[in-house]
Amino acid sequence: MIPDFLDEAARTKNYSGAELEGVVKSDVSFALNRQITMDDLTKPLDEESIKVTMDDFVNALHEITPAFGASTDDLERCRLRGIVDCGKAHKHIYQRAMLLVEQVKVSKGSPLVTCLLEGPTG
């Protein structure tokens, strides 16, 4: 991948193709709005001078958010102090969950796995 696009790729994790299309359209909208003057709406656009900037990209990301997947920031905020060890039962569940995570990481097929947790509340 081209180094200039590594940051953009990281910022668009969990975006579907349709959502990425929305980001691109929003980028262009921001760039076009800089060219439009409300004083003279009949003034033709100079198409050569329309440039999408990183600010346009960032603004578009604020408008278009992925429907699938959780925000990494939200997940990181939930585990600020790590995971508390609550004993053997907890450790067993944690180890099984980590096996599921590893399964998703190494899978050549679907990047999804289903897991049902059941038990008493608390």
C-alpha positions in Angstrom: 0.0 0.0 0.0 1.3 3.5 -0.8 2.7 5.0 2.5 0.5 8.2 2.1 -2.6 6.1 2.4 -1.6 4.0 5.4 -3.1 6.5 7.8 -6.4 6.7 5.8 -6.6 2.9 5.7 -6.2 2.8 9.5 -8.9 5.4 10.1 -11.4 3.6 7.9 -11.2 0.2 9.7 -14.6 -1.5 9.7 -16.0 0.7 6.8 -17.9 -1.1 4.1 -17.5 -0.3 0.5 -20.7 1.7 0.5 -19.5 3.6 3.6 -16.2 4.4 1.9 -18.1 5.6 -1.1 -20.0 7.9 1.2 -16.7 9.2 2.7 -15.4 10.0 -0.8 -18.6 11.8 -1.8 -18.5 13.8 1.5 -14.8 14.7 0.8 -15.8 16.0 -2.6 -18.7 17.9 -1.2 -16.4 19.7 1.3 -14.0 20.6 -1.5 -16.8 21.8 -3.8 -18.2 24.0 -1.0 -14.9 25.9 -0.8 -15.3 26.9 -4.5 -18.9 28.0 -4.3 -19.5 31.7 -3.5 -22.9 32.5 -2.1 -22.6 36.1 -3.6 -22.7 34.8 -7.2 -24.1 31.3 -7.7 -23.9 31.7 -11.5 -20.1 31.9 -11.3 -18.7 28.8 -13.0 -16.5 26.4 -11.0 -12.8 26.1 -11.8 -12.7 22.3 -11.9 -8.9 22.3 -12.1 -8.6 24.1 -8.7 -10.8 21.7 -6.8 -8.6 19.7 -4.4 -9.7 17.3 -1.7 -7.6 17.9 1.4 -6.8 15.9 4.5 -9.2 18.3 6.4 -12.0 17.2 4.0 -11.2 13.6 4.7 -11.3 14.1 8.5 -14.5 16.1 8.3 -16.0 13.3 6.1 -15.1 10.7 8.7 -16.9 12.7 11.3 -20.0 12.6 9.1 -19.8 9.0 7.9 -19.2 6.3 10.6 -19.0 2.5 10.1 -22.2 0.7 11.0 -20.3 -2.6 11.7 -17.7 -3.0 14.4 -17.1 -1.0 17.5 -15.0 2.1 17.7 -11.5 1.3 18.8 -11.4 4.3 21.1 -14.6 3.1 22.8 -13.1 -0.3 23.3 -9.8 1.1 24.6 -11.7 3.3 27.1 -13.4 0.2 28.5 -10.2 -1.5 29.4 -8.1 1.4 30.8 -7.0 -0.6 33.8 -6.8 -4.0 32.1 -8.9 -7.1 32.8 -9.5 -8.0 36.5 -8.8 -11.7 37.3 -11.9 -13.0 39.1 -10.7 -16.5 39.7 -10.5 -19.9 38.0 -13.9 -19.7 36.3 -13.1 -16.3 34.9 -9.7 -17.4 33.7 -11.2 -20.4 31.9 -13.8 -18.2 30.1 -11.0 -15.7 29.2 -8.8 -18.4 27.8 -11.7 -19.8 25.7 -12.5 -16.3 24.4 -8.9 -15.8 23.4 -9.0 -19.1 21.5 -12.0 -17.7 19.5 -10.0 -14.5 18.9 -7.1 -16.5 17.6 -9.4 -18.5 15.4 -10.6 -15.3 13.7 -7.0 -14.1 13.3 -5.7 -17.2 11.5 -8.9 -18.0 9.6 -8.7 -18.0 5.8 -12.5 -17.9 5.7 -14.9 -15.6 7.5 -13.5 -12.9 9.8 -16.5 -13.5 12.1 -17.2 -16.0 14.9 -20.3 -16.5 16.9 -20.1 -17.0 20.7 -23.0 -17.5 23.1 -22.3 -16.6 26.8 -24.8 -17.9 29.3 -25.0 -18.0 33.0 -26.3 -16.1 36.0 -26.3 -12.3 36.0 -23.4 -10.6 37.7 
